[in-house]
Amino acid sequence: MNYIAKKIALQEKNILNHADLYLDYNNRIAFHKNRKINLTVKEFDILFFLASYPGQVFTHRQIYETVWGKEYFCDEGNVTAHIGHIRKKIELDPRNPVFIQTVRGIGYKFTGLRLYFIVYEELFIHFERTMSGLLQLSA
């Protein structure tokens, strides 16, 4: 799919909502936990692109060519820097990101809501085991 086709496909999605993250492509607005996030044009485009395909892994090249619309010239630092800025703005702990995950040696993927469910499920299982152990001790 060429650059123009990808841009049109992204624009057709218009609004994305993942857990506490809301992205409106047409108005170029992003909210996290009902707080407006100030993203640069490229940051918004990268985030919207990744969030449009949750779970799919994209290389630096794929992200660069889709967002910048130019041929990639082996400059991983540009994409990496933008991802870092996005994480600082949307992640509770940018060193342990929930929304944008690094796939070592390949690139990045957006996980969003799916990862929240996994984290909550693990917390629930831990809570359930703890409560079960406490009930056994009190019996």
N, C-alpha and C positions, 0 to 999 in steps of 0.2 A: 504494500500500500504506500503510495507516495505521500509527500508532506501535505499537500492540499487535501487529499482524501482523508488523512488522519485528522486534520484540523476540523473538517466538516463533521466527521464522525464524533469528535469530542464536543463540538458545539451542539449537536443534536441531543446530547445527554442533558445539557443545560444546568441541572441542579443535582448535586450529589450530597447525600447525608449518610455519614458513617459514625456511629456512636455519638460522640459529642462534637463532631466536626461537620460543618455545613459549608458547602461550596456552591456559589451561584456564578456560573460561567458568564452569562450575558451581562450581569451587573458587576462582575469582577469583585465579588464580595466573599470573604471567608470569615467564619465564626468558629470559635472553639469554646465550648461550655458557655454559650450565649455572650461571649466577649469577642468583639471585632478584632481580627488579626490583620495587621498591616503588612501585606506581602508586596514585594516588587513584582513587576510584570512576569519576569522569568520564574520567580519562586511560585507564583500562582499557577503558571502554565505547567511547571513540573509537578506540583502537587495535584492539580486537576488531572493531568495525564495519568499519573500513577494511581490515583483514587478511582479513575474510570475503569481500571482493570485490577481489582483487588485480588491478591494472591499470585498474580502473574509477575515473573521476574523479568526485568529489563536491564540490558547492559548499558554502560555509559554511552556507548555509540547510539543505541536506540533512543535513549532519552535526549541526547544532544540533537540528533537529526530531526526528531519530532518537534522539539520545543524551539530550537533555533532555526530549523528549516535549512540548514547548511550541511555540507559534508563534514564528517567528523575527522579531526586531525590529531588523534591520539592525545587529547588534552583531558585526562580524567579529572584533573584538579578543578576545572571549571564546574563540572556537574557535582563533584564532591563538595565543593565550597557552598554551592547553592543548597544542597541537601542539608548540610550542617546548619545553615541559616534558617531553613524551614523547620528543622527539628527544634531549634532554640525557641521558635515562636509557637509551635503546636504541641510539643511533648512536655509532659510533666517532668520527666527526667531525660534530657537529650542524650545522655550516655547510655540509657537503657530504653531506646525508643519503642513505642507501641505501634504507631502508625506507619512509619517508614523503616523497614528492616533492611539491613545490609546482608546481601548474600555473597559471602566471601569468594573472591575470585571471579564473580560474575557481574554484580551490580546491585540493584535495589528492587524491593517489592513493597507494595502497600498492603498492610494487613487489616488495619482498622477494626471494625466491629468483631470480626472472627476472633481476633486475639483477645479482645475484652472478654468474650464468652469463655475462652480457654482459661484465662486468669481467674475469673469469677468461679468457674467450675472447680478449679484446683483449690481455691480458698474455701468453697463450700464443702468439698470432700475433706479438707483438713479440719474444718469446724465440726463436721459430722463425726469424724474419728475422735476428736478431742472430747466432744460431748458424750459420745459412746463410752469412752474411757472413764470419764467423770461419773457417769451413771453406774458403771460397774464398780467403781471404788465406793460409791455411797450405798450400794446394795448389800 
